[in-house]
């Protein structure tokens, strides 16, 4: 009888202790791992309460040195797997011709060219095409991307379509994509690229043309073709000439060019080019692409303008020679190009770099559509 009473007493005490732990863990919510640990301890106490003890339970149990196993954390969740590059995808590098908002005369024919890069995993072949999607077609529908060769992944290509401006004044925009040899359409992450023009029937217009960066540059006397538009000499005592190319395809073929201005006001001076080399001159010179043979070694003549000090470069002056050069090419060519050089001497031979280094040169053109 005493043994039964003893067991009931231990069992009742264990239930009381176990309930106390259950209540304490229910009111604390530090996280899932802490909750799991509390439940493990409560389960161990319940198991001990149902096992007969050889001696009475003391009010203050003696702590043991047996380590308690830590709760096992789940492995970290990895991030999403990288999405593989699609087979067909393009990226627009720049508008080669006819930038957004280009002015056109009614019914003017033009060629729109985009520089596109293959950023997919498949090679573009002669089976790929430019396809009109929506907007203003301007006479365009489907045009071959390539006539020969191929465009490998990470390579670029000039994609062109022949178009015609509408007869009525207004702003027109057409959207285009590429299609593969199976007719599947794709674009710039599935978005189309576009052409935007503005048809003007009459009036006077002024446009600012920045130099075409991939056609402009510098050539040294030793034949090196250099990046950036720099003029002067080098530490190797080589003369350096600068070359500028401007896209005039936006000027309607029936336009009358009123004025032309070359803006060279963005520049940095290295050394003393004006003190050692004389005056900076600008001449018309046709080239493309820029090569070692474009360095001019003969007697210079026919200078449009000259600048004999750094300060004078900041003055933007209208010159009739620029207007005449532009007018002669309107409707016949998409480019007008110039050469910058110090004509007095190529180098002063002092072994230091004396240069004018230009930022973004502009050609400012004012013309009238009759």
VOSEBA-385111 format. One record per residue (C-alpha): residue in one letter; x, y, z. Coordinates in pm, whole numbers, padded with zeros to 5 digits. Layout:
# residues N
+------+--------+--------+--------+
| code |      x |      y |      z |
+------+--------+--------+--------+
|    A |      X |      Y |      Z |
...
+------+--------+--------+--------+
***
This chain:
# residues 370
+------+--------+--------+--------+
| code |      x |      y |      z |
+------+--------+--------+--------+
|    X |  00000 |  00000 |  00000 |
|    X |  00282 |  00238 |  00087 |
|    X |  00454 |  00149 | -00240 |
|    X |  00139 |  00233 | -00438 |
|    X |  00101 |  00564 | -00250 |
|    X |  00469 |  00642 | -00313 |
|    X |  00434 |  00583 | -00687 |
|    X |  00120 |  00797 | -00704 |
|    X |  00299 |  01075 | -00519 |
|    X |  00595 |  01068 | -00762 |
|    X |  00362 |  01049 | -01058 |
|    X |  00159 |  01349 | -00934 |
|    X |  00474 |  01553 | -00872 |
|    X |  00609 |  01468 | -01218 |
|    X |  00284 |  01577 | -01381 |
|    X |  00298 |  01904 | -01186 |
|    X |  00657 |  01967 | -01294 |
|    X |  00585 |  01867 | -01653 |
|    X |  00285 |  02100 | -01669 |
|    X |  00496 |  02382 | -01534 |
|    X |  00747 |  02342 | -01815 |
|    X |  00472 |  02313 | -02074 |
|    X |  00319 |  02641 | -01959 |
|    X |  00653 |  02823 | -01963 |
|    X |  00742 |  02707 | -02313 |
|    X |  00397 |  02805 | -02441 |
|    X |  00450 |  03168 | -02342 |
|    X |  00793 |  03209 | -02505 |
|    X |  00819 |  03221 | -02884 |
|    X |  01178 |  03301 | -02972 |
|    X |  01171 |  03085 | -03282 |
|    X |  01109 |  02741 | -03414 |
|    X |  01442 |  02596 | -03297 |
|    X |  01394 |  02717 | -02938 |
|    X |  01039 |  02573 | -02931 |
|    X |  01166 |  02233 | -03053 |
|    X |  01427 |  02226 | -02776 |
|    X |  01166 |  02305 | -02507 |
|    X |  00939 |  02031 | -02633 |
|    X |  01230 |  01783 | -02621 |
|    X |  01301 |  01870 | -02257 |
|    X |  00932 |  01839 | -02163 |
|    X |  00916 |  01497 | -02326 |
|    X |  01224 |  01381 | -02132 |
|    X |  01065 |  01495 | -01803 |
|    X |  00741 |  01311 | -01883 |
|    X |  00939 |  00994 | -01954 |
|    X |  01122 |  01026 | -01621 |
|    X |  00794 |  01074 | -01436 |
|    X |  00656 |  00743 | -01560 |
|    X |  00971 |  00552 | -01454 |
|    X |  00981 |  00438 | -01084 |
|    X |  01258 |  00614 | -00896 |
|    X |  01473 |  00424 | -00641 |
|    X |  01469 |  00715 | -00396 |
|    X |  01248 |  01016 | -00316 |
|    X |  01277 |  01316 | -00544 |
|    X |  01453 |  01604 | -00374 |
|    X |  01324 |  01961 | -00402 |
|    X |  01654 |  02069 | -00555 |
|    X |  01784 |  01798 | -00788 |
|    X |  02160 |  01778 | -00815 |
|    X |  02272 |  01903 | -01157 |
|    X |  02463 |  01656 | -01371 |
|    X |  02749 |  01716 | -01611 |
|    X |  02584 |  01519 | -01890 |
|    X |  02578 |  01752 | -02192 |
|    X |  02242 |  01816 | -02354 |
|    X |  02249 |  01755 | -02731 |
|    X |  02182 |  02073 | -02932 |
|    X |  01886 |  02089 | -03165 |
|    X |  01992 |  02001 | -03519 |
|    X |  01940 |  02300 | -03754 |
|    X |  01815 |  02234 | -04104 |
|    X |  02067 |  02294 | -04386 |
|    X |  02067 |  02646 | -04531 |
|    X |  01827 |  02701 | -04817 |
|    X |  02017 |  02778 | -05137 |
|    X |  01912 |  03066 | -05362 |
|    X |  01739 |  03016 | -05694 |
|    X |  01946 |  02857 | -05964 |
|    X |  02080 |  03109 | -06218 |
|    X |  01849 |  03140 | -06516 |
|    X |  02034 |  03020 | -06825 |
|    X |  02071 |  03263 | -07111 |
|    X |  01799 |  03214 | -07372 |
|    X |  01886 |  03086 | -07715 |
|    X |  01784 |  03411 | -07885 |
|    X |  01821 |  03751 | -07722 |
|    X |  01953 |  04086 | -07843 |
|    X |  02089 |  04401 | -07682 |
|    X |  02082 |  04746 | -07842 |
|    X |  02431 |  04900 | -07849 |
|    X |  02340 |  05229 | -08021 |
|    X |  02151 |  05386 | -08311 |
|    X |  02395 |  05398 | -08600 |
|    X |  02169 |  05617 | -08813 |
|    X |  01848 |  05816 | -08765 |
|    X |  01843 |  05883 | -08393 |
|    X |  01514 |  05923 | -08209 |
|    X |  01329 |  06237 | -08321 |
|    X |  01524 |  06282 | -08642 |
|    X |  01367 |  06547 | -08868 |
|    X |  01253 |  06424 | -09209 |
|    X |  01091 |  06589 | -09507 |
|    X |  00771 |  06437 | -09650 |
|    X |  00825 |  06113 | -09845 |
|    X |  01199 |  06113 | -09763 |
|    X |  01362 |  05772 | -09807 |
|    X |  01608 |  05669 | -09537 |
|    X |  01782 |  05369 | -09388 |
|    X |  01748 |  05299 | -09018 |
|    X |  02040 |  05105 | -08871 |
|    X |  02072 |  04963 | -08520 |
|    X |  02388 |  04811 | -08376 |
|    X |  02265 |  04492 | -08206 |
|    X |  02461 |  04248 | -07992 |
|    X |  02387 |  03876 | -07974 |
|    X |  02356 |  03812 | -07598 |
|    X |  02188 |  03472 | -07634 |
|    X |  02346 |  03131 | -07677 |
|    X |  02249 |  03066 | -08040 |
|    X |  02426 |  03189 | -08354 |
|    X |  02239 |  03428 | -08581 |
|    X |  02245 |  03316 | -08943 |
|    X |  02112 |  03431 | -09281 |
|    X |  01777 |  03281 | -09178 |
|    X |  01728 |  03559 | -08923 |
|    X |  01522 |  03868 | -09015 |
|    X |  01410 |  04207 | -08893 |
|    X |  01031 |  04205 | -08858 |
|    X |  00793 |  04499 | -08818 |
|    X |  00570 |  04450 | -08511 |
|    X |  00344 |  04751 | -08460 |
|    X |  00320 |  05128 | -08490 |
|    X |  00410 |  05311 | -08811 |
|    X |  00558 |  05075 | -09071 |
|    X |  00684 |  05357 | -09296 |
|    X |  00703 |  05114 | -09585 |
|    X |  00891 |  04846 | -09393 |
|    X |  00782 |  04487 | -09329 |
|    X |  01053 |  04220 | -09325 |
|    X |  01422 |  04267 | -09394 |
|    X |  01708 |  04012 | -09383 |
|    X |  01939 |  04056 | -09084 |
|    X |  02236 |  03912 | -09275 |
|    X |  02316 |  03848 | -09637 |
|    X |  02616 |  03631 | -09552 |
|    X |  02817 |  03509 | -09258 |
|    X |  02692 |  03465 | -08903 |
|    X |  02677 |  03649 | -08571 |
|    X |  02813 |  03438 | -08286 |
|    X |  02714 |  03490 | -07921 |
|    X |  02871 |  03813 | -07784 |
|    X |  02926 |  03948 | -08136 |
|    X |  02751 |  04255 | -08280 |
|    X |  02596 |  04336 | -08615 |
|    X |  02448 |  04640 | -08790 |
|    X |  02081 |  04565 | -08859 |
|    X |  01923 |  04786 | -09126 |
|    X |  01581 |  04847 | -09280 |
|    X |  01491 |  05072 | -09573 |
|    X |  01203 |  05306 | -09485 |
|    X |  01018 |  05608 | -09618 |
|    X |  00882 |  05902 | -09422 |
|    X |  00504 |  05961 | -09446 |
|    X |  00370 |  06248 | -09654 |
|    X |  00196 |  06427 | -09368 |
|    X |  00366 |  06630 | -09093 |
|    X |  00382 |  06460 | -08754 |
|    X |  00579 |  06222 | -08531 |
|    X |  00597 |  05857 | -08634 |
|    X |  00725 |  05552 | -08446 |
|    X |  00763 |  05193 | -08561 |
|    X |  00850 |  04889 | -08344 |
|    X |  01068 |  04602 | -08464 |
|    X |  01192 |  04263 | -08347 |
|    X |  01413 |  03986 | -08480 |
|    X |  01296 |  03644 | -08592 |
|    X |  01500 |  03325 | -08611 |
|    X |  01500 |  03075 | -08897 |
|    X |  01188 |  02909 | -08750 |
|    X |  00994 |  03236 | -08732 |
|    X |  01024 |  03275 | -08354 |
|    X |  01025 |  03643 | -08257 |
|    X |  01265 |  03789 | -08001 |
|    X |  01407 |  04128 | -07910 |
|    X |  01564 |  04314 | -07621 |
|    X |  01457 |  04077 | -07341 |
|    X |  01143 |  04024 | -07551 |
|    X |  01088 |  04402 | -07586 |
|    X |  01098 |  04557 | -07934 |
|    X |  01339 |  04824 | -08055 |
|    X |  01213 |  05118 | -08256 |
|    X |  01260 |  05406 | -08497 |
|    X |  01113 |  05752 | -08429 |
|    X |  01109 |  06035 | -08683 |
|    X |  00943 |  06374 | -08708 |
|    X |  00814 |  06485 | -09047 |
|    X |  00833 |  06861 | -09097 |
|    X |  00690 |  07024 | -09406 |
|    X |  00838 |  07373 | -09371 |
|    X |  01030 |  07602 | -09136 |
|    X |  01378 |  07666 | -08989 |
|    X |  01531 |  07401 | -08765 |
|    X |  01849 |  07388 | -08553 |
|    X |  02006 |  07054 | -08458 |
|    X |  02307 |  06959 | -08244 |
|    X |  02502 |  06663 | -08379 |
|    X |  02757 |  06498 | -08151 |
|    X |  03056 |  06332 | -08311 |
|    X |  03002 |  05965 | -08394 |
|    X |  03225 |  05808 | -08129 |
|    X |  03311 |  05482 | -08308 |
|    X |  03415 |  05671 | -08626 |
|    X |  03605 |  05956 | -08456 |
|    X |  03949 |  05931 | -08297 |
|    X |  04317 |  06014 | -08340 |
|    X |  04609 |  05895 | -08551 |
|    X |  04977 |  05936 | -08458 |
|    X |  05260 |  05991 | -08704 |
|    X |  05389 |  05640 | -08628 |
|    X |  05063 |  05493 | -08762 |
|    X |  04893 |  05420 | -08430 |
|    X |  04516 |  05468 | -08426 |
|    X |  04424 |  05605 | -08085 |
|    X |  04101 |  05630 | -07888 |
|    X |  03969 |  05974 | -07805 |
|    X |  04000 |  06292 | -08010 |
|    X |  04345 |  06427 | -07916 |
|    X |  04564 |  06671 | -08110 |
|    X |  04931 |  06763 | -08049 |
|    X |  05235 |  06544 | -07989 |
|    X |  05344 |  06259 | -07762 |
|    X |  05637 |  06184 | -07529 |
|    X |  05780 |  05984 | -07822 |
|    X |  05788 |  06306 | -08029 |
|    X |  05513 |  06183 | -08263 |
|    X |  05256 |  06424 | -08398 |
|    X |  04890 |  06339 | -08332 |
|    X |  04595 |  06448 | -08546 |
|    X |  04226 |  06428 | -08449 |
|    X |  03938 |  06317 | -08670 |
|    X |  03567 |  06395 | -08631 |
|    X |  03273 |  06226 | -08804 |
|    X |  02917 |  06361 | -08792 |
|    X |  02598 |  06187 | -08904 |
|    X |  02395 |  06431 | -09119 |
|    X |  02138 |  06175 | -09235 |
|    X |  01870 |  06354 | -09033 |
|    X |  01891 |  06664 | -09254 |
|    X |  01626 |  06641 | -09529 |
|    X |  01765 |  06629 | -09880 |
|    X |  01573 |  06943 | -09982 |
|    X |  01699 |  07144 | -09684 |
|    X |  01888 |  07469 | -09728 |
|    X |  02174 |  07482 | -09480 |
|    X |  02189 |  07830 | -09331 |
|    X |  02477 |  07799 | -09081 |
|    X |  02726 |  07546 | -08952 |
|    X |  02925 |  07568 | -08628 |
|    X |  03187 |  07338 | -08476 |
|    X |  03170 |  07344 | -08097 |
|    X |  03503 |  07236 | -07941 |
|    X |  03445 |  07399 | -07603 |
|    X |  03477 |  07074 | -07402 |
|    X |  03851 |  07010 | -07376 |
|    X |  04146 |  06943 | -07145 |
|    X |  04498 |  07080 | -07202 |
|    X |  04807 |  06863 | -07144 |
|    X |  05141 |  07043 | -07153 |
|    X |  05168 |  07353 | -07372 |
|    X |  05042 |  07265 | -07721 |
|    X |  04970 |  07621 | -07835 |
|    X |  05304 |  07752 | -07709 |
|    X |  05504 |  07470 | -07866 |
|    X |  05306 |  07380 | -08178 |
|    X |  05129 |  07698 | -08293 |
|    X |  04764 |  07728 | -08396 |
|    X |  04510 |  07446 | -08415 |
|    X |  04342 |  07417 | -08755 |
|    X |  04042 |  07225 | -08887 |
|    X |  04014 |  07084 | -09240 |
|    X |  03760 |  06875 | -09424 |
|    X |  03880 |  06519 | -09484 |
|    X |  03678 |  06217 | -09587 |
|    X |  03772 |  05888 | -09424 |
|    X |  03606 |  05578 | -09267 |
|    X |  03710 |  05365 | -09116 |
|    X |  03989 |  05556 | -08944 |
|    X |  04330 |  05409 | -09027 |
|    X |  04703 |  05485 | -09017 |
|    X |  04685 |  05618 | -09373 |
|    X |  04458 |  05904 | -09266 |
|    X |  04745 |  06090 | -09095 |
|    X |  04805 |  06391 | -09320 |
|    X |  05171 |  06458 | -09402 |
|    X |  05146 |  06706 | -09691 |
|    X |  05129 |  07084 | -09693 |
|    X |  04805 |  07186 | -09526 |
|    X |  04570 |  07422 | -09705 |
|    X |  04203 |  07514 | -09701 |
|    X |  04167 |  07552 | -09326 |
|    X |  03809 |  07625 | -09217 |
|    X |  03906 |  07783 | -08887 |
|    X |  04201 |  07814 | -08652 |
|    X |  04238 |  07851 | -08274 |
|    X |  04563 |  07995 | -08143 |
|    X |  04499 |  07969 | -07768 |
|    X |  04313 |  07748 | -07526 |
|    X |  04076 |  08031 | -07445 |
|    X |  03971 |  08068 | -07808 |
|    X |  03838 |  07711 | -07813 |
|    X |  03565 |  07818 | -07573 |
|    X |  03426 |  08061 | -07831 |
|    X |  03173 |  07890 | -08058 |
|    X |  03186 |  08080 | -08388 |
|    X |  02963 |  08036 | -08692 |
|    X |  03163 |  07979 | -09010 |
|    X |  03032 |  07969 | -09368 |
|    X |  03283 |  07697 | -09467 |
|    X |  03105 |  07447 | -09240 |
|    X |  02767 |  07535 | -09391 |
|    X |  02904 |  07486 | -09744 |
|    X |  03063 |  07151 | -09655 |
|    X |  02739 |  07023 | -09504 |
|    X |  02523 |  07151 | -09791 |
|    X |  02743 |  06972 | -10045 |
|    X |  02668 |  06637 | -09875 |
|    X |  02301 |  06670 | -09787 |
|    X |  02108 |  06406 | -09978 |
|    X |  02428 |  06248 | -10113 |
|    X |  02609 |  06122 | -09802 |
|    X |  02524 |  06042 | -09441 |
|    X |  02852 |  06182 | -09309 |
|    X |  03059 |  06500 | -09301 |
|    X |  03409 |  06460 | -09156 |
|    X |  03695 |  06683 | -09043 |
|    X |  04063 |  06667 | -08946 |
|    X |  04215 |  06865 | -08656 |
|    X |  04590 |  06933 | -08649 |
|    X |  04860 |  07177 | -08548 |
|    X |  04981 |  07284 | -08889 |
|    X |  05294 |  07482 | -08791 |
|    X |  05477 |  07169 | -08673 |
|    X |  05394 |  06811 | -08584 |
|    X |  05605 |  06809 | -08268 |
|    X |  05827 |  07045 | -08073 |
|    X |  06066 |  06758 | -07993 |
|    X |  06084 |  06823 | -07618 |
|    X |  05985 |  06467 | -07519 |
|    X |  05672 |  06570 | -07330 |
|    X |  05308 |  06530 | -07428 |
|    X |  05156 |  06857 | -07551 |
|    X |  04795 |  06796 | -07649 |
|    X |  04441 |  06926 | -07660 |
|    X |  04215 |  06640 | -07550 |
|    X |  03852 |  06690 | -07652 |
|    X |  03540 |  06567 | -07475 |
|    X |  03230 |  06564 | -07700 |
|    X |  03262 |  06791 | -08005 |
|    X |  02933 |  06912 | -08155 |
|    X |  02835 |  07024 | -08502 |
|    X |  02550 |  07276 | -08479 |
|    X |  02349 |  07303 | -08801 |
|    X |  02067 |  07541 | -08881 |
|    X |  01869 |  07470 | -09196 |
|    X |  01540 |  07565 | -09361 |
|    X |  01290 |  07338 | -09530 |
|    X |  01128 |  07545 | -09808 |
+------+--------+--------+--------+
***
